[in-house]
């Protein structure tokens, strides 16, 4: 069994994945546009190049994503993607990159449970938590 987060985007999935490729070292493993679906799907012309499904890996971890079907996008609620980074400097760098153009909900800094922790919503609407855990 494998458990993978599946992110939903509002038409900007490919841009988000390219950004994650740049700032997180993600590798796009596959992407399937809505236009490749069967004709009976009746995909609107402006949605043919949007992604029906995509998969990326970040340090061997799989993250899946798609552009929500037209008219079905909902902002993420009650969930965040948690990124665990061993080095505090690297963790802060990744946090700042994810927060760029988005919203910081908790600035990155040392906490009682972490060498560095911060929360943000990236420019694509995805909530992130970046953590540099204490040694156990």
N, C-alpha and C positions, 0 to 999 in steps of 0.2 A: 504494500500500500504506500502511496505517496500523497502528501498534502501540499497543495500549491495555491498561493494567492492568485486570484483572477481579477485583474483591474478592468474597470469599465470607463471608457472615455467618451467625450462628447464630440467626436469627429476629429480629434487630434492625437489619436493613438500612435500613429507612425512617427510624428514629431516627438512625442514623449519618449518612445523607445530609442530614437536616435540620440536624444538628450541623455538618457540613461547610459547609452553606449559610451558617450563622451565623458560623462562625469563619474560614472560608477564602474566603468570597464565592462559593461554588459556586452553580451554577444547575442545578436538576433539569430535565433535558430530556425525560425520559419515565420512566414507571414502570408496570410490568405485573404485577399480582398473580397468584398461582398460581390463584386462583379464576376467572380469565378463560380458563383453558385448557379444552380439550375435555373433555366428561364422562368419556371413557375414561381420562383421567389419574388419576381417582379421588383427588383431593386431599383430605387429611383436613380436616374442618370447621375445626379450629383453625389451619389453614395457608392458608385461602382468601384472607386479607388480607395474607399475607406476600408479598414481592416475588420473582417468578420472574426478572425482569430490570429493571434501571434504568440510566439513563445520566445523568451530570452533567458539566458543564464547569467548569473552574477556569482562568480567564484564557485561554480558548480551547482548553485541553487537555482531552481526553475521558478520563473514568474510568468504567468500567462496574462494576456490582455486582449481587448477588442474595443472597437467603436460600438457603442450600444446601437441597436436598431433605431432608425429614424423615429423620433418622438418618444423613445423609451429611456433616455438617459436620466439617471438620478445621481446626485452628488453622493460620494461615499459618506456614510455615517456609522459611527460606533466601531470603526476599524482603522488601523494604521499599519503600514508596512514598517517592520522593525529591522533596522540594519545594525548588525553588531560588528564593530571595528576594533581591533586590538590596540592600535596606536592612537593616542589622544590627538596628536597633530593631524593624522590622516582622517580621523573621525570628524574633527572640526572642519577640515577642508571639504569633505564630502557633504557635511551638513550645510555649509555655506553655499555649495553648488546647488544642492536640492532646494534651498530656500530662495535662491536668486529668482526674482520675478514673482515669487509667491508670498506667503505670509508666515512669519515666525510666530508660533504659539507658545513656545518656551525657548528662550535663548540657550545656546549651547554653553555649558559650563560644568564645573565639578559639582557633584552632589554627594550625599551621604552614601549612596549605593553605586556610584560610578565615578571613574576618572574623568568622564565627560558625557553629557547627555543633553539632547535638545530635540524639540519637536517643531515641525513645520508642515505647511501645506504647499506643495510645489506649484509651479506655474500652470500645471495641467489639472490641478484640483485633487491630487493624491496626497493624503496625510502620511507623513513619515516620522519615525522616531529613530534617531541615531544615538547609539549607545557604545561607550567604551567601558566595558565592565571592569570592576575591581578584580585583582587576583584573588582566587579563592584559597 
